[in-house]
């Protein structure tokens, strides 16, 4: 599945963390792993030196990109 760019998405990525798999902001779409915490989703990049998530316990922003990612997943199932 192709993930279309949003107007606020800058194409950036962040490091996959030890908390990602069980996180409410984590989504897997096709072969891509994504973080939908902020206004712009981020592609997750796996590394050998994983750390704990820095944003997990922060309050969520208003216009969360997770809603966009969930809509993509919902449309893919139709």
Wavefront OBJ file of the C-alpha trace (Angstrom):
o trace
v 0.000 0.000 0.000
v 1.266 3.451 -0.882
v 1.148 6.054 1.874
v 0.343 9.452 0.430
v 2.176 12.434 1.777
v 0.217 14.882 3.885
v 0.701 18.597 3.490
v 2.472 18.861 6.856
v 4.565 15.701 6.443
v 8.213 16.462 5.803
v 9.354 12.914 4.985
v 11.357 12.521 8.149
v 11.900 9.453 10.258
v 12.718 8.553 13.842
v 14.371 5.640 15.556
v 12.293 2.598 16.435
v 12.290 2.254 20.241
v 11.813 -0.513 22.784
v 8.283 0.802 23.406
v 7.030 0.962 19.810
v 5.323 -2.438 19.437
v 2.975 -1.852 22.382
v 2.426 1.850 21.771
v -0.936 3.386 20.880
v 0.799 5.562 18.249
v 2.528 2.667 16.424
v 1.101 1.424 13.117
v 2.360 -1.004 10.517
v 1.181 -0.343 6.973
v 2.505 -2.792 4.448
v 6.213 -3.149 5.120
v 6.422 0.283 6.762
v 6.463 0.899 10.502
v 5.167 4.325 11.485
v 4.760 6.567 14.499
v 1.559 8.602 14.425
v 2.107 10.614 17.590
v 2.563 14.097 16.170
v 0.965 16.232 13.524
v 3.262 14.601 10.965
v 3.742 10.836 11.074
v 7.290 9.481 11.040
v 8.743 6.387 9.423
v 10.417 4.239 12.056
v 13.979 3.125 11.384
v 15.297 0.090 13.264
v 18.767 0.232 14.770
v 20.876 -2.130 16.852
v 20.894 0.255 19.808
v 17.196 0.753 20.732
v 16.246 3.111 23.527
v 13.065 3.994 25.385
v 10.550 6.325 23.738
v 10.824 10.015 24.589
v 7.257 10.949 23.632
v 5.248 8.032 25.023
v 4.094 9.855 28.161
v 3.591 13.282 26.597
v 0.147 14.658 25.902
v -1.030 14.185 22.350
v -1.162 17.126 19.927
v -4.539 18.242 18.560
v -4.240 17.167 14.922
v -2.758 13.726 15.334
v -1.431 11.944 12.274
v -2.573 8.633 13.803
v -6.103 9.496 12.633
v -4.799 9.764 9.075
v -2.945 6.441 9.357
v -6.004 4.701 10.829
v -8.131 6.012 7.966
v -5.623 4.569 5.479
v -5.832 1.186 7.188
v -9.627 1.319 7.274
v -9.830 2.154 3.554
v -7.409 -0.655 2.720
v -9.759 -3.176 4.345
v -12.778 -2.031 2.294
l 1 2 3 4 5 6 7 8 9 10 11 12 13 14 15 16 17 18 19 20 21 22 23 24 25 26 27 28 29 30 31 32 33 34 35 36 37 38 39 40 41 42 43 44 45 46 47 48 49 50 51 52 53 54 55 56 57 58 59 60 61 62 63 64 65 66 67 68 69 70 71 72 73 74 75 76 77 78
